[in-house]
Amino acid sequence: MKKIGITAMLVLFVIVSIAQPQIQFDNTTYDFGNIKEEAGPATGRFEFTNTGNEDLLLVRVAPGCGCTAANYTKEAVPPGGRGFIDATYNPMNRPGNFHKSIRVTINAPVEEGKTATPVMLFIKGFVEKRPPTKYELAGYKEGNGEVRIKERYVRLETKSNTPLKYEVPIKNFSDKATTVTFLNLPAHIKVETSFKKELKADQEGMITITFDPKVKDQIGNVREIITIQTQDPVEPKFTFYMDINVFEDFSTYSPEQLKKAPVAVLSTELIQFGNVAKNTQLTQTIKLTNSGKSPLHIRQIKPSNLAYTVKMDKSEIQPGDFATLTITFNARRAGAQNGTIDLIINDPKNPTLTFKVEATVLN
């Protein structure tokens, strides 16, 4: 009886272990050959058969990059049935050779605590570079419409008492004149153009932007967004971004003013959180003391790693007093999470005071 029971159990085990879906692709690599960049997205199809004895489901189809999209059979594929995965590659602005992967996971049974072993598919090919457009030939590489500016973003710096001027070329590539207006400009931004308000057909002009740091009254990093509106039918509104680092100007300080200036002292230049469990939050504090003879102002706090946030109990520190800065670490991503925190202050000798933060997030 015992032998019969053991034999039955073995037969049942074999049946269970054999009863499962299995995926067999006709090919695991699709070669697009040469495709033209200007022709737009190209699609290749991978076909497969369920060679197992249970229904097969594609649980996850994960392309290896954003330039590859995947469409695939969503319903269950019976034993002996056929299914497909379509891989679409977008060649725009990607000239040259490409080789990308797609990770495919099915509903095959696995041991508890483990994940199914994925099947890897690959696409490859060569993108022939498109000829330059009339906009690119003129140096206007960004934008979608007929009215374009030559650049969309700049990084600049200036002193706190020195106005900053920047010129941006603009061109109307269309055969119709257009008005150019600037929306909701703040008081510290002035805009002038070489063409007044109307840009004629096929005309190139200049936009001059003046940033006044005295009116803005902010030390440290400042982002300005200039919104431009035209009568372009495709892109009637677009933006120009200016990231400006404003330095406080201490060059005009007299020797007497320097003697009476604030002096910043940190209680430590390194904060270590050590090993931290994932998805937890920890805090530590640091003291910033003013050992000078006039008030110390914290103008701006800039963490290099966004996992760290800083709050302070005061932004103005009187002589002999201190402020408490609370540093919070959010352990969202595994691995080493190091960084620096810059304090922009009105200490002439140390206008930017920096301390380090370190942590290791465990899986």
Secondary structure, 3 states (H helix, E strand, C coil): CHHHHHHHHHHHHHHHHHCCCCEEECCCEEEEEEEEHHHCCEEEEEEEEECCCCCECEEEEEECCCCEEEEECCCCECCCCEEEEEEEECCCCCCEEEEEEEEEEECCCCCCCCCCCCEEEEEEEEEECCCCCHHHHCCCCCCCCCEEECCCEEEEEEECCCCEEEEEEEEECCCCCEECEEECCCCCEEEEECCCCEECCCCEEEEEEEECHHHHCCCEEEEEEEEEECCCCCCCEEEEEEEEEEECCCCCCCHHHHHCCCCEEECCCEEEEEEEECCCEEEEEEEEEECCCCCEEEEEEEECCCCEEEEECCCEECCCCEEEEEEEEECCCCEECCEEEEEEECCCCCCEEEEEEEEEEEC
